């Protein structure tokens, strides 16, 4: 697929006098697909996860190279490949913002174009019956404008606005993942005009038509119009991507009952007042096939012994384990504890290998693993660790339970405060872990380079999972 950037728009009329728009003088980038097979669970099905790599249309300019402009001769190649070099590049500077927007549009446009390629010549009126695009947070929300561009401008389609909008709106479903207003993406209008001028025109038109609806519903309520506009006015006008996703979707959901309730009574209240039927809840979860059967095979084997096969796809059957605990089945409970001990020893070995710190498997394993952010309050956890350390130093250890604390996660590249919290955790750990007065009573590590594979070792070994995010700020918290 070819993805376009920059350039300008031209407005023209066809032979029947109908107005159309074309996007010209663009800088084109090739989207090269890479398919990853994803097998289903015992269902004889394999799905395809299609990934994209950016490649230049002109990889090498021989004339510039021979003229001595060695850097310029491969500039277009490097600029294109940068788009997919790193997912979610640092957007704390202007170049980073431009690269992030280019990346989001590239991945979205390539995917949408590919779906339409596979759709072929079938009637577009049936498209929304067979295709739904889940907008996972605001990163792909530009899909609303891109789909409109394809339906309006593609020479094989060129639908009327209302028809294109009906198809687009019936294909998009938006999932919100945050209650923090500052985390909802906004892009400067000038950046849109520079990189995606045709999409900015479409967003302006969507906004104009949408605000007509708002004014008809609430005549004279200019404050509401200002709040609901897709364009945030100010010294630097911004495109509100979450607003675009809401307006262009048939469904908007949060990821926990409380989160969804807070959305409709707070962050998205104006939109809920207009379209209450759009809003719903889809509670987040984790797959037991990976996080129990695969991550904790010994426990999975024990469950299969007691329940028989098939519980992996029917977790309601786990309630049948309750009598074994309530009736004090000692053999079962001993097996359970042996499995937990084995998992804790496995994690202790990993911690020793990665950090040089020895965890005692008989201690309480206190775990906080999630994105490093002020509202997730890793700082509060560290302050509690310092409090525990001070108790030991002052001899206040009556009824003490030895505790090994593991904190993990990653910070956004440009999030300086989060980086400082990681530094603090490591500094506190260095003091505690090397104080002979503490011994095995308290250990603290920040596990480096956290990833899903490491979490598969951490999760089965956790005695305590810290869920201490600021009240009303956490969407779901499955960590």
C-alpha positions in Angstrom: 0.0 0.0 0.0 1.1 3.6 -0.6 0.7 6.1 2.2 0.9 9.8 1.4 2.1 12.8 3.4 2.4 16.5 2.8 1.4 18.0 -0.5 -1.7 20.0 -1.1 -5.3 19.5 -2.1 -7.0 20.4 -5.4 -10.8 20.8 -5.8 -12.3 20.0 -9.2 -15.6 18.9 -10.8 -16.1 15.7 -12.7 -17.9 15.5 -16.1 -21.3 15.5 -14.3 -20.4 18.6 -12.4 -20.0 16.9 -9.0 -17.3 18.5 -6.8 -14.4 16.3 -5.8 -11.0 16.7 -4.1 -7.6 15.1 -4.9 -4.5 15.1 -2.8 -1.5 15.9 -4.9 2.3 16.6 -4.7 2.6 14.2 -1.8 5.7 12.5 -0.3 4.8 8.8 -0.6 5.8 5.9 1.6 5.4 2.2 0.9 3.7 0.0 3.5 5.2 -3.5 3.4 3.0 -6.1 5.1 4.4 -8.9 7.4 1.9 -11.5 8.5 2.2 -13.2 11.9 0.0 -16.3 12.4 -1.9 -16.4 15.7 -3.4 -19.8 16.5 -6.7 -20.2 18.3 -7.2 -22.4 21.3 -8.1 -25.9 20.3 -10.5 -24.6 17.6 -8.6 -25.5 14.4 -8.3 -21.8 13.5 -5.3 -19.6 12.8 -5.8 -15.8 12.5 -3.4 -13.4 10.9 -1.9 -10.4 12.6 -0.7 -8.1 9.8 2.2 -5.8 10.7 3.6 -3.0 8.6 7.0 -1.8 7.8 7.7 1.5 6.1 9.8 1.7 3.0 10.8 4.5 0.7 9.5 4.7 -2.9 12.9 5.9 -4.0 15.5 4.3 -1.8 18.7 5.7 -3.4 19.4 8.8 -5.5 22.4 8.1 -7.6 22.7 11.6 -9.0 23.0 13.2 -5.5 25.4 10.5 -4.4 27.7 11.1 -7.4 27.5 14.8 -6.7 28.9 14.2 -3.2 25.6 14.6 -1.3 25.9 11.2 0.4 23.5 12.0 3.2 20.8 13.5 0.9 21.1 10.5 -1.4 19.6 8.2 1.2 17.5 10.8 3.0 14.2 9.7 1.7 15.0 6.0 2.6 15.9 7.0 6.1 13.0 9.3 6.6 10.6 6.6 5.5 12.1 3.8 7.6 12.1 6.0 10.7 8.3 5.8 10.7 8.3 2.2 11.9 11.8 2.1 13.5 10.4 2.5 17.1 6.8 2.2 18.2 5.5 5.3 20.1 8.6 7.5 19.6 9.3 10.2 22.1 6.9 13.1 21.3 8.3 15.7 23.8 9.8 17.7 20.9 8.6 18.9 17.6 10.4 16.3 15.5 9.0 13.6 17.8 5.5 14.9 17.5 5.7 14.8 13.7 7.1 11.3 13.7 4.4 10.1 16.1 1.7 11.5 13.9 3.3 10.1 10.8 3.5 6.7 12.4 -0.1 6.6 13.6 -1.4 7.7 10.2 0.9 5.3 8.4 -0.3 2.2 10.3 -3.9 3.3 10.1 -3.9 4.2 6.4 -2.1 1.0 5.4 -4.5 -1.2 7.3 -7.7 0.5 6.0 -6.4 0.5 2.4 -5.6 -3.2 2.8 -9.1 -4.0 4.0 -10.7 -2.1 1.1 -8.4 -4.0 -1.3 -9.6 -7.3 0.1 -13.2 -6.0 -0.1 -12.8 -5.5 -3.9 -15.8 -4.6 -6.0 -18.5 -5.8 -3.5 -21.2 -3.2 -2.7 -20.0 -0.5 -0.3 -23.4 -0.4 1.2 -22.7 -3.8 2.7 -19.2 -2.9 4.0 -20.3 -2.1 7.6 -22.1 -5.4 7.9 -18.9 -7.3 7.6 -16.2 -4.9 8.9 -15.8 -3.2 12.3 -12.6 -1.4 13.3 -11.9 -1.2 17.0 -10.1 2.1 17.9 -8.0 1.1 20.8 -7.5 4.4 22.6 -6.9 7.5 20.6 -3.8 6.3 18.7 -5.7 5.0 15.7 -8.6 7.5 15.9 -7.4 9.2 12.7 -9.0 6.2 11.0 -12.3 8.1 11.1 -10.9 10.8 8.8 -8.9 8.4 6.7 -11.8 6.1 5.9 -13.8 9.2 4.9 -10.9 10.2 2.6 -10.9 6.8 0.9 -14.7 6.7 0.4 -14.8 10.3 -0.8 -11.6 10.6 -2.9 -10.8 7.1 -4.2 -11.6 7.2 -8.0 -13.3 3.8 -7.7 -15.6 5.0 -4.9 -16.3 8.8 -4.7 -19.4 8.5 -2.5 -21.5 11.4 -1.4 -20.6 12.8 2.0 -23.7 11.5 3.8 -23.3 8.0 2.4 -19.6 7.9 3.3 -20.3 9.2 6.8 -23.0 6.5 7.4 -20.6 3.7 6.4 -17.7 5.1 8.4 -19.7 5.7 11.6 -21.2 2.2 11.4 -17.7 0.7 11.2 -15.9 2.4 14.1 -16.0 1.4 17.8 -13.9 3.4 20.2 -12.4 2.0 23.5 -11.2 4.6 26.0 -8.4 3.6 28.3 -7.7 6.6 30.4 -9.5 9.1 32.6 -6.7 11.6 32.5 -7.6 14.5 30.2 -3.9 15.2 29.4 -3.5 11.7 28.1 -6.1 12.2 25.4 -4.2 13.0 22.3 -4.3 16.4 20.7 -2.4 17.4 17.6 -1.5 20.9 16.6 -3.6 22.0 13.6 -0.5 23.4 11.9 1.1 19.9 12.1 -1.9 18.4 10.5 -1.9 21.0 7.8 1.7 20.3 7.1 1.6 16.5 7.1 -2.0 15.6 6.3 -3.7 18.5 4.7 -6.6 16.5 3.1 -7.4 14.8 6.4 -7.5 18.2 8.1 -10.1 19.4 5.6 -12.2 16.3 6.3 -11.9 16.9 10.1 -13.0 20.5 9.6 -16.1 19.3 7.7 -16.9 16.6 10.2 -16.7 19.2 13.0 -18.8 21.8 11.1 -21.6 19.3 10.6 -21.4 17.9 14.1 -21.5 21.3 15.7 -24.7 22.1 13.7 -26.2 19.1 15.5 -25.0 20.4 18.9 -26.4 23.9 18.2 -29.8 22.5 17.2 -30.0 20.4 20.4 -28.8 23.2 22.7 -29.5 26.6 21.0 -27.4 29.4 22.4 -25.1 27.2 24.6 -21.8 28.4 23.2 -19.9 27.0 26.1 -21.1 23.5 25.2 -20.3 24.0 21.6 -16.8 25.1 22.5 -16.3 22.1 24.8 -17.5 19.6 22.2 -15.7 21.0 19.2 -13.2 18.7 17.6 -10.9 21.7 17.4 -9.7 23.1 20.7 -9.2 26.8 20.2 -6.3 28.8 21.8 -3.0 30.2 20.9 -2.1 26.9 19.3 -5.3 25.3 17.9 -5.4 21.5 18.5 -7.3 18.6 17.0 -9.0 16.6 19.8 -8.5 13.0 18.6 -10.7 11.4 21.3 -13.5 13.7 20.3 -13.1 12.6 16.6 -13.2 9.0 17.7 -16.5 9.5 19.7 -18.2 11.5 16.9 -17.1 8.9 14.3 -18.0 5.7 16.2 -21.2 3.8 16.8 -20.0 2.6 20.2 -17.9 4.1 22.9 -16.8 2.0 25.9 -14.7 2.1 29.0 -12.8 -0.9 30.3 -14.4 -1.4 33.8 -17.8 -0.6 35.2 -16.5 2.2 37.4 -14.4 3.6 34.6 -17.3 3.7 32.2 -19.5 5.4 34.8 -16.8 8.0 35.4 -16.5 8.7 31.7 -20.2 9.4 31.2 -20.5 11.6 34.3 -17.2 13.4 33.8 -14.8 13.3 30.8 -17.4 12.5 28.1 -20.6 13.9 29.8 -21.4 16.3 27.0 -21.3 13.5 24.4 -23.3 11.1 26.7 -26.0 13.8 26.9 -26.2 13.9 23.1 -25.8 10.1 22.4 -26.5 8.1 25.6 -27.1 5.0 23.4 -23.5 5.0 22.2 -21.9 4.4 25.6 -21.4 1.0 27.2 -18.9 -1.0 29.2 -16.5 -3.8 28.2 -14.7 -5.0 31.3 -11.0 -5.7 30.7 -9.6 -9.1 31.5 -6.7 -11.4 30.9 -6.7 -14.7 29.0 -6.4 -17.8 31.4 -4.8 -19.7 28.5 -1.6 -17.6 28.8 -1.8 -16.3 32.4 -2.7 -19.5 34.1 -2.3 -22.5 31.8 0.9 -21.3 30.2 2.4 -19.1 32.9 1.6 -21.5 35.8 1.7 -25.0 34.3 2.0 -26.8 37.6 -1.2 -25.1 39.0 -2.9 -25.7 35.7 -2.1 -29.4 36.0 -3.5 -29.5 39.5 -6.7 -27.8 38.4 -7.1 -30.3 35.5 -6.6 -33.2 38.0 -9.5 -31.9 40.2 -11.8 -30.4 37.5 -11.0 -32.4 34.4 -10.2 -30.8 31.1 -12.0 -27.8 29.6 -11.8 -25.3 32.4 -9.3 -23.2 30.4 -12.3 -22.1 28.2 -14.9 -22.1 31.0 -13.5 -20.3 34.1 -16.9 -20.6 35.8 -15.8 -24.1 36.7 -13.2 -22.8 39.0 -15.9 -22.3 41.6 -16.0 -26.1 41.9 -12.6 -25.8 43.7 -14.2 -24.0 46.7 -15.2 -27.2 48.6 -11.6 -28.4 48.5 -10.5 -25.3 50.4 -13.5 -25.0 52.7 -13.3 -28.7 53.7 -9.6 -28.4 54.4 -8.3 -31.0 51.9 -4.8 -31.1 53.3 -3.3 -33.0 50.4 -4.7 -30.5 47.9 -3.7 -27.5 50.0 -0.1 -28.9 50.4 0.2 -29.3 46.6 -1.1 -25.7 46.2 1.6 -24.4 48.5 4.3 -26.5 46.9 3.4 -25.0 43.5 3.5 -21.5 44.9 6.9 -22.1 46.6 8.2 -23.4 43.2 7.0 -20.3 41.4 8.5 -18.0 44.0 11.8 -19.8 43.8 11.8 -19.5 40.0 11.2 -15.7 40.3 13.9 -15.5 43.0 16.4 -17.1 40.6 15.5 -14.5 37.9 15.8 -11.6 40.3 19.2 -12.9 41.5 20.4 -13.3 37.9 19.2 -9.8 36.8 20.0 -7.8 39.9 22.3 -9.8 42.1 19.8 -9.6 45.0 18.7 -12.8 46.7 15.0 -13.1 47.4 13.9 -15.6 50.1 11.0 -17.7 48.8 9.6 -18.0 52.3 9.1 -14.2 52.5 6.0 -12.3 51.3 6.4 -11.3 47.6 5.0 -7.8 47.3 4.6 -6.9 43.6 3.8 -3.7 41.8 4.3 -4.0 38.0 2.7 -1.5 35.7 3.5 1.6 33.6 5.5 4.1 35.6 3.2 7.1 36.2 2.5 9.6 39.0 -1.1 8.6 39.2 -0.2 4.9 39.6 1.7 6.0 42.7 4.9 3.9 42.6 6.2 6.9 44.6 3.7 6.0 47.4 5.0 2.4 47.4 8.6 3.6 47.7 7.6 5.8 50.7 6.0 2.7 52.3 9.2 0.8 51.7 11.2 3.6 53.4 8.7 3.5 56.3 9.3 -0.3 56.7 13.1 0.3 56.6 12.9 2.9 59.3 10.9 0.5 61.5 13.7 -2.1 61.2 16.3 0.5 62.0 14.4 1.5 65.1 13.8 -2.0 66.2 10.0 -2.0 65.6 9.8 -5.5 64.3 7.2 -7.2 66.5 5.0 -9.5 64.4 7.3 -8.8 61.5 6.8 -10.6 58.2 9.8 -10.8 55.9 9.0 -9.0 52.7 10.5 -8.9 49.2 9.3 -6.0 47.1 9.5 -6.0 43.4 8.6 -3.0 41.3 8.7 -3.1 37.5 7.4 -1.3 34.5 8.4 1.3 31.9 8.2 5.1 31.6 7.4 7.1 28.5 10.6 8.3 26.8 9.9 12.0 27.6 8.3 11.5 31.0 11.1 13.0 33.2 9.3 12.6 36.6 8.7 8.9 35.9 12.4 8.5 35.1 13.2 10.2 38.5 10.8 7.8 40.3 12.7 4.8 38.8 16.0 6.4 39.9 14.6 6.8 43.4 13.5 3.2 43.6 17.0 2.0 42.6 18.6 4.4 45.1 16.4 3.2 48.0 17.0 -0.4 47.0 20.8 0.2 47.1 20.6 1.4 50.7 18.2 -1.3 52.0 19.8 -4.3 50.2 23.3 -3.5 51.4 22.4 -2.6 55.1 23.5 -5.6 57.2 21.1 -4.5 59.9 18.2 -5.3 57.6 19.2 -8.8 56.4 16.4 -10.8 54.9 13.7 -8.9 56.6 13.3 -6.5 53.7 14.4 -6.5 50.1 13.6 -4.1 47.2 14.4 -4.4 43.5 13.4 -2.6 40.4 13.4 -5.4 37.7 15.0 -4.0 34.6 13.6 -4.4 31.1 10.1 -5.5 32.0 8.2 -7.4 29.4 5.3 -9.9 29.0 7.7 -12.9 29.2 9.0 -11.6 32.6 5.4 -11.0 33.8 4.7 -14.7 33.1 7.3 -15.5 35.8 6.2 -12.6 38.1 2.5 -13.2 38.2 2.4 -16.8 39.5 4.9 -15.9 42.3 3.0 -12.8 43.6 1.6 -13.0 47.2 0.5 -9.4 47.1 -0.3 -7.3 44.0 -0.2 -3.6 44.7 -3.2 -1.8 43.1 -2.8 1.7 44.7 -3.5 4.1 41.8 -5.1 7.4 42.7 -8.8 6.9 43.2 -10.9 7.8 40.2 -7.9 7.8 37.8 -7.3 4.1 37.0 -9.3 2.8 34.0 -9.0 -0.9 34.8 -5.7 -2.0 36.4 -5.2 -5.6 35.3 -1.5 -5.4 36.3 
